[in-house]
């Protein structure tokens, strides 16, 4: 094995040299592409990579099958009309009209914090989640998880019934059993009761918990698998008291990220991304961009977007924070680690000082408390408090929780002080720190109860499992990142026997009222909302005037513990970018969503930098017919985990990243057996990173990576440049770009739509899309939103390996260089969302033998599933490779009764053997057009919003009508930066892009 | 040498040759006849319903507006079938003991819906919208047949795609105004036909065609009239035949 590796190992110096020599192509997708091995190119060029999976049929059999199919083809059209029934309501529900979707406001909860959403329901079925424009954490945007949560709602593997040691039971018996435990405790026959919940912001739930604690003398512990303890402790360290920082990215000219990924993690990240994007808009001569300095360990979205970026080990971020504090004159003695360099810190410090009150230092969620404390200290020192960062009273109901809390619980169990344990939500047997051996501790508790949406690893170890109602089925409340409270309003009766945590805890307080009454009475009686205010809160999705009060944040002298450095190989633990802490492991849409930066699916991998890979003698080659990755065994202390190796440019040297959340054993049919469990490597002391890891290669394995599919063969695709370049040449067009009918003076000459030629008799609205690459942060919200809106099938790991994923929109990730030599170690990262471009001269159309793809009068490239016979010529001829083919009956999964309810009735569920692709959300266009015709009021700009556009937190996607001179899409198309992808083809795609403008500080040394 | 075939072999060979051609052709024609006829399409076939509801009685004799029961036809893609509550809004007061209405009363008492047989159905890949057709003044009978004559409801048209396209390709032959009140909202006009007929108004040929489904030869003037309406109402004819107008 080792020998083999040695031979095939990449010569990184040679790769680097090759990259430096490359001229035209300074964007590359991965190491294999740069290396351009013969095998790789063969794999890339092959129309059917991995053809080994295709059945081998000899010529005679082939002819037999063809003959038989042709004979029988006609018969497939024959059938008798199916009988069906109409079952109208007995009593018509109020406000519901058959065939018209209704939206209700509710609240989606992530890590305890609420984000306001509007949920579309169709005849009583919740179908699609959108952001709520009135809610401060959303402002109308959403993220990938929020979108895909819909599938969790209808997941057939959800917990359906109360079980006692695996046998079906009832709520009455379960509650009776718990009450008996309480009685025994009161008599002193049994140890005290303990409750373990995830961190909650719900004022109502917390009030009931406290009531329960007071009534029964129970103890309340809180724990999240991937929690925010460090952030809370950091605040406490800086100010001596609990507060919650609320950032205002709109006001920040300079942002320093200390390993923070505020685009995808933490309370309010959707809102922050939207605010941030407000400072990245370039219109004509107006170029007033903020500037982001990012220090990152595991590459993240903020680092990918940053104007100036440095990478270092996770343990070194604290040194960077100390150096930065020293450089701005707060404290002394800090020096930047060599991997970051003094120049970066000094330049960042200078700009921070020059922008006092309008800058921001953001600590990373997974950095230790000292980094948080330092960041807050710097923000206060720089006068940002009250301007770019506001400290409000703590949003969490009980902010003193987390890993220490579960540690105390484990201790109490160990000393026999817990007789009954009630675990509400969460999965501590799976995700608690390994040193606590929580799974083992559970067996020491006499009576254990677990409530969860899924019967998971923890339920298996508990006596009782109680099914929990999902947030779309239950009443509740939660607070936003800034403290604003909103109601969780159910959209549907619980599908199974679920009850909410709130209902359970109230029932245990002998108050078995339904959730609605509990929530209404809390807000109307305890919090004094009038009936009108309550109804408005339900309608708007926010309770007015509940935002957290600002508190005076006075800095305490910082007594920092000695830095927690690591020696040897460092392992960085991170939640998985798509399935999070593991709760969403059974969500196919999230499993198959490519991880934003690495584009892997269905797996967690060992991510390692090219240089460290070389040191560890890891292999980057793929075998053309059988692409495989090294399977590595990572050992920390006595625990080890096996995962495939992915070499990730931009990863810090001397460290590897492992994502927790995978390796579930009781997740369900989809999540079981995916990836490997990293939690056993993580202990109380090493929640975010650990040192002295060892890695050895133990074999080969396959990874389902979408990275190399649909490659564009290295042509210039993403156009980008710095502000100074933009001022020189606002088109940012590389020299020598060919044009046929692109934007510019030839526009009218080649514009078929304006000439109205017979073949393309355009009529009516002309739909077009513009995507601003300068705003795209690569967060995947659009992909996820498209999945839900358009009934996209999940194909599974094996089929992704075969390149058969079905996403209608993909986000291509390119690595590139700024001006100097391209770098393998720390490349710039660019994202480019790509869906069907609806070319006016679409190359897919003339090659279809059955006219299954044709053009509409409104300029849409239509795909007619019923005509499609599956020749796939269209896909072959598509220069953007945005067409997807149903090689197998991928949508069979949606025939399951519960998943059937997930399907959007406005969109056909495609069957085997047909091609499909982005429709520009034609169902939304048709709906708007019908309303336009009925009302006689012409469509306004913004009346048709595509699903991707609606979800996008940065509003990087604009969709609209070209015939409306004032439309936003026209304005964007007239920007200098507007360009067509592959303009030399002259196919006039209706989707164009705005070149990305970056704002780097050129003074920072590389 | 004697002849191998007797004289009658000629007849056999002729008949065989004829059958060789005629039988497959006949089989194909028979197949077509079956698939296009009521045996397959159910056109003109009254179906058994739990309640023998008569459109003729309610529409023609009583003059109840379509929208009393099919309430969402103007606003939604689906016309809607009345709830039991809607039936009971009258039948709580009249025919309260009729045995025919027993299923309705039972449904109202028990809360179990009435299960009607579906008569008019387009395939799932067709996204038909009632409201826009009504808004253009397309009368119900254009698709549903002479509903005012149906005691037990039957399917009025076979809903083949080519039948849909007859109108989508030439909307000028189907758009019309009420000559007695040319400025009337086309939406309202669609429902007036029944009362006009009931009270003995003289109907124009187009109105007759729509009401009874009779064939109609169009004069040039009539087509020109229709084209004016296409223009006036901004009907985008090319768009009407775009695949994604109905399939997506």
HADDOCK unambig.tbl for C-alpha pairs under 7 A between the chains (distance, minus, plus):
assign (segid A and resid 80 and name CA) (segid B and resid 40 and name CA) 6.06 0.50 0.50
assign (segid A and resid 81 and name CA) (segid B and resid 40 and name CA) 6.77 0.50 0.50
assign (segid A and resid 84 and name CA) (segid B and resid 117 and name CA) 6.36 0.50 0.50
assign (segid A and resid 84 and name CA) (segid B and resid 118 and name CA) 5.51 0.50 0.50
assign (segid A and resid 85 and name CA) (segid B and resid 115 and name CA) 6.25 0.50 0.50
assign (segid A and resid 85 and name CA) (segid B and resid 116 and name CA) 5.50 0.50 0.50
assign (segid A and resid 85 and name CA) (segid B and resid 117 and name CA) 4.64 0.50 0.50
assign (segid A and resid 85 and name CA) (segid B and resid 118 and name CA) 4.78 0.50 0.50
assign (segid A and resid 86 and name CA) (segid B and resid 115 and name CA) 5.94 0.50 0.50
assign (segid A and resid 86 and name CA) (segid B and resid 116 and name CA) 5.08 0.50 0.50
assign (segid A and resid 86 and name CA) (segid B and resid 117 and name CA) 6.17 0.50 0.50
assign (segid A and resid 86 and name CA) (segid B and resid 118 and name CA) 5.62 0.50 0.50
assign (segid A and resid 87 and name CA) (segid B and resid 113 and name CA) 6.14 0.50 0.50
assign (segid A and resid 87 and name CA) (segid B and resid 114 and name CA) 6.10 0.50 0.50
assign (segid A and resid 87 and name CA) (segid B and resid 115 and name CA) 4.93 0.50 0.50
assign (segid A and resid 87 and name CA) (segid B and resid 116 and name CA) 6.33 0.50 0.50
assign (segid A and resid 88 and name CA) (segid B and resid 81 and name CA) 6.03 0.50 0.50
assign (segid A and resid 88 and name CA) (segid B and resid 82 and name CA) 6.57 0.50 0.50
assign (segid A and resid 88 and name CA) (segid B and resid 83 and name CA) 5.42 0.50 0.50
assign (segid A and resid 88 and name CA) (segid B and resid 113 and name CA) 6.27 0.50 0.50
assign (segid A and resid 88 and name CA) (segid B and resid 114 and name CA) 6.95 0.50 0.50
assign (segid A and resid 89 and name CA) (segid B and resid 83 and name CA) 5.00 0.50 0.50
assign (segid A and resid 89 and name CA) (segid B and resid 84 and name CA) 6.83 0.50 0.50
assign (segid A and resid 89 and name CA) (segid B and resid 113 and name CA) 5.95 0.50 0.50
assign (segid A and resid 90 and name CA) (segid B and resid 83 and name CA) 5.04 0.50 0.50
assign (segid A and resid 90 and name CA) (segid B and resid 84 and name CA) 4.58 0.50 0.50
assign (segid A and resid 90 and name CA) (segid B and resid 85 and name CA) 5.88 0.50 0.50
assign (segid A and resid 90 and name CA) (segid B and resid 107 and name CA) 6.91 0.50 0.50
assign (segid A and resid 90 and name CA) (segid B and resid 108 and name CA) 6.41 0.50 0.50
assign (segid A and resid 90 and name CA) (segid B and resid 111 and name CA) 5.91 0.50 0.50
assign (segid A and resid 90 and name CA) (segid B and resid 112 and name CA) 6.83 0.50 0.50
assign (segid A and resid 90 and name CA) (segid B and resid 113 and name CA) 5.29 0.50 0.50
assign (segid A and resid 91 and name CA) (segid B and resid 83 and name CA) 5.99 0.50 0.50
assign (segid A and resid 91 and name CA) (segid B and resid 84 and name CA) 6.49 0.50 0.50
assign (segid A and resid 91 and name CA) (segid B and resid 85 and name CA) 5.34 0.50 0.50
assign (segid A and resid 92 and name CA) (segid B and resid 83 and name CA) 6.08 0.50 0.50
assign (segid A and resid 97 and name CA) (segid B and resid 72 and name CA) 6.54 0.50 0.50
assign (segid A and resid 98 and name CA) (segid B and resid 78 and name CA) 6.26 0.50 0.50
assign (segid A and resid 98 and name CA) (segid B and resid 80 and name CA) 6.19 0.50 0.50
assign (segid A and resid 99 and name CA) (segid B and resid 76 and name CA) 5.70 0.50 0.50
assign (segid A and resid 99 and name CA) (segid B and resid 77 and name CA) 5.68 0.50 0.50
assign (segid A and resid 99 and name CA) (segid B and resid 78 and name CA) 5.46 0.50 0.50
assign (segid A and resid 100 and name CA) (segid B and resid 76 and name CA) 6.07 0.50 0.50
assign (segid A and resid 856 and name CA) (segid B and resid 239 and name CA) 6.96 0.50 0.50
assign (segid A and resid 856 and name CA) (segid B and resid 242 and name CA) 5.43 0.50 0.50
assign (segid A and resid 857 and name CA) (segid B and resid 238 and name CA) 6.35 0.50 0.50
assign (segid A and resid 857 and name CA) (segid B and resid 239 and name CA) 5.50 0.50 0.50
assign (segid A and resid 857 and name CA) (segid B and resid 242 and name CA) 6.95 0.50 0.50
assign (segid A and resid 862 and name CA) (segid B and resid 244 and name CA) 6.45 0.50 0.50
assign (segid A and resid 864 and name CA) (segid B and resid 243 and name CA) 6.86 0.50 0.50
assign (segid A and resid 864 and name CA) (segid B and resid 248 and name CA) 6.89 0.50 0.50
assign (segid A and resid 907 and name CA) (segid B and resid 248 and name CA) 6.34 0.50 0.50
assign (segid A and resid 908 and name CA) (segid B and resid 125 and name CA) 6.37 0.50 0.50
assign (segid A and resid 908 and name CA) (segid B and resid 248 and name CA) 6.31 0.50 0.50
assign (segid A and resid 930 and name CA) (segid B and resid 132 and name CA) 6.14 0.50 0.50
assign (segid A and resid 934 and name CA) (segid B and resid 132 and name CA) 6.28 0.50 0.50
assign (segid A and resid 934 and name CA) (segid B and resid 135 and name CA) 5.83 0.50 0.50
